[in-house]
């Protein structure tokens, strides 16, 4: 009961109050109801929440088809109880009778919902009986909110937008960036090497920290797409480079391993501590700089700057399905404006001939292609360095005619052993003349 009640409560916080799920699920500082659960109950709570958020439009369509009259405006708490129960019935391997009985008990416990307990019972029992029909009927409903689907269609066209929306229903695989010899580590860990050089693990249950190589810092977890930007610099031996939004440190580690002397800039004190801990485990060193990147001014112009800018994160919804329900077009516009300021500042930090790699994990062109085009238009001393598809076999579809990277969750097909997909990422390489 506590699991279901917590799931419904947190679902309401995400959908109605636009509160990020990550913060609420933090085991130390998260929601008190969640923290009070044991590990197994926390795992079930997360499973209910992620399934409900991934499939929310389809779940709501299924519920609506079983109710003669829409629920009253003030019945949002009841709505979330139904959604959480429906997620279990339709998409999780949970006994259906438990989902129904506990939802009815939830309704009875809440004075606001008690009068609807019989409705909850009837609706959910019918959903159990007609489960396959429900799944078939709602398959035509887009699994993403209308505002996001409209932007996907505008950017990628109808067919590709549909592929991206469906791909986001599949939980993300675990990808590792290794210090050296990806093939050997793939063999050791039962994984496979991706076109990015990352090692993708097969379906995995358990703690990543228990795997061979973790303690000695031979690798770190990093989505395949997130590993691309740092690799776009090429040879960095002996060069001075800044990573402007450095935590948690995966890209910083890549730059160090490429031979660069790295200044890792991070505004958040807590994230800076995490960055330091991660580099320590990996046995790597960087100059850590705490503070606002707009205040960062190195003594001498740099050879390179990596700016993986804070964004709407719409490319990461396979692992963060709450993003599409906590953000909207107005957030994308604000974040795009911030990113543009950051990029314009980054340009001032490099010497002539110096490189800037700008990237983020958004699928929206306003946070990528359009932004870079504007900055290039205002800087005659700046040029785009096109990425050569021949350097990235297996990822040709991710490189635009202008030579910029644009990955989506629909890329990298999977097979019976390995999940497909990768985060949606944008990356562009610029150089001062």
Buried (B, 14 or more C-beta within 10 A) or exposed (E): EBBBBBBBBBBBBBBEEEBBBEEBBEEEEBBEBBBEBEEEBBEBBBBBBBBBBBBBBBBBBBBEBBEEEEBEEEBBBBBBBBBBBBBBBBBBEBEBEEBBBBBBBBBBEBEEBEEBBEBBBBBBBEBBEBBEEBBEBBEEBBBBBEEBBEBBBEBBEEEBBBBBBBBBBBBBBBBBBBBEEBEEBBEBBEBBBBBBBBBBBBEBEEEEEEBEBBEEBBBBBBBBBBBBBBBBBEEBEEBBBBBBBBBBBBBBBBBBBBEBBBBBBBBEEEBBBBBBEBBEBBEBEBEBBBEEBEEBEBEEBBBBBBBBBBBBBBBBBBBBBBBBBBBBBEBBBEBBEBBBEBBEBBBEBBEEEBBBBBBBBBBBBBBBBEBBBBBBEEBEEBEBBBBEBEEBEEBEEBBBEEBBBBBBBBBBEEEEEBBBBBBBBBBBBBBBE
